[in-house]
């Protein structure tokens, strides 16, 4: 909902992407430093709705590794 986000109106420079359904604006109102739980929830949500996930690299110890594994079919790893 834009009315609860940082932007009341989508900035003009982002409007074409937004109108085409290619831009998602996520603003979480809990401050500038999200806790791990909120970051994990955000990452899971974004991963679930994305067409493709691009990872520059991935480490099995990374907090993003479970998302990479869960969405392996739509994940792209650039460091291969």
N, C-alpha and C positions, 0 to 999 in steps of 0.2 A: 504494500500500500504506500503510495508516494506521500500521502498526507501524514504518515507517521515516520517518514524517512528524512534524511538530510535534505532532500530536494522536494519542494512542494510542486515543482514543475520540472520535467526533464530538460536539462540544458540543451540548447539548440544544436551544439556540436555533437551530442549523443542521440538526437532525435531520429535520424535516419536508421541507425542501428536498432533503437528501441522499437520504432514503428515496424521494422522488418522482423521483429521477434528474435533478434540476434544479440540483444544486450539485456542482462539481468542486473538490476541494481539491488544490492543487499546492504542494508544499513541496520546494524544491531545497536539498540539504544542503551547498552550497558557500559558505555565509556570507550576509551581508546585502546584498552588492553583487555581483550576477551579472555576469560578463563579457558582452560583446556576443554572443559565439557561443552561450552558454547561453541568453541572453534570446531570441535569434532562434530557437533550437530550441524553447524553450517556447512562443513566440508561434505558430510554425508548427503545433505539436501542438494547441494550444488552437483555433486557427482550423480545423484539419482536422476536429475532432470537434464543433464548435459548429453549432447549427441556424441561427444568425444572428449576424452581426458588426455591431456598432454603432460608428461612428466619429463623433465630434463634428465633426471636420474632418480633412482629409487634404491633405498637401503632397507633390508628386511627389519631393521631396528627402528625405522622411521614411523612416526605416528600416521603417516599417509599410506603406509604399506597395506594395511587392511582394506583401504578403499581401492588401491591399485589392484589387489587380488580379487576383491569382490566384483569389480567392474572390468576385469581383464579383457573382455571382449571389445570394449570400447576405449581401452587405454592404449596410448602410444608412448613408447619409451624412446627418447631421442638419443640416449647414450649407447644404444646397441651397436 
